[in-house]
Amino acid sequence: MSTPRMAAWHDGTTAPYNVEVAHARWRKSSYSGGANDCVEIAALGDHAAVRDSKDIDRVPLLFSKAAMCALVGGVASGAIGEQRG
């Protein structure tokens, strides 16, 4: 069993570095094929934690919810992602 860790902060805002993720409720994408090769996300109040399902003992990344919404919105709209020419 892994030791509870704090999330690593990766947003330029003033959010705290000490958001506890030990009791986070992690969710995988419904597009995951069941293999452990996807990204998991957990809602933590005003923040969202992100981790790699292959390496759950690694400290997850922590983003503000606003940053996550901007990222997901950008990917969904095609503004962020692979450029096809």
N, C-alpha and C positions, 0 to 999 in steps of 0.2 A: 504494500500500500504506500502511496506517495505521501510525502510530508506536505502539509498545507503551505502554500506560498502566496506571496503578494504578487499582483500583476505588475508587469513592466509598463511604464507609461510611454505612449508613443503619439502624443498629440500636443500641439503647441499652446494649449489652454492652461488654465491654472488648476486643473483637477489634481487631487491628491495621488501620491505614489503608493499609498498604503491601502488600497482597496482590497479587501479580503476575497479570495476566490475559492477558498476551501469548501464552501457549501454551495457553489454555483451550480445551477441547473443547465447542463450543456445540451445543445441541440445540434444535430447533424442535418445537413441539407436533405430534403426529400429526393434530390437527384443523386444522392450517394448510392452506389450500387451494392452497398452492404459491406464492401471491403473497407479496411481502415486506411483510406487514402483521401480523406477529405478534410475540410475545415469545419471546426465546431465553434459555436458562438453561445455566449451566456449573457443575459441581461443582468446588470448590476446597478440598479438605481439609475443615476444619470450617466452611466457608462456601459460599455459593451466590452466583454473580454473575448478574445479570439485565440484558438489554439489549433495545433495540428493533431489530428486524431491518431497519427502514428507515433507521436511523442508527447503523451499527455503529462509526463513528469516535468517537461520543460515549462518554464515560466510563461504564461500566456501574455499576449499583447493586450493592452488596455486602451480604448479609444472613447472619446465622448460620444454620446448617442448622436449628436449633430454630425460629427465626422463620419460615423457609420452610415447614417442616412444619406449623406452626400455621396459616399462611396458606392453604396448599393444603388442609389438613384442614377449615378453616372454610368455604372455598368449596365443597368437595365435599359437606359436610354441609348446606349451605344457610344456615349461621349468618352467613356473609359473602357479600354479593352484592346483587343488585337485589331490592328489596322489592316484592312484588306484592300488591296489595290488592284 
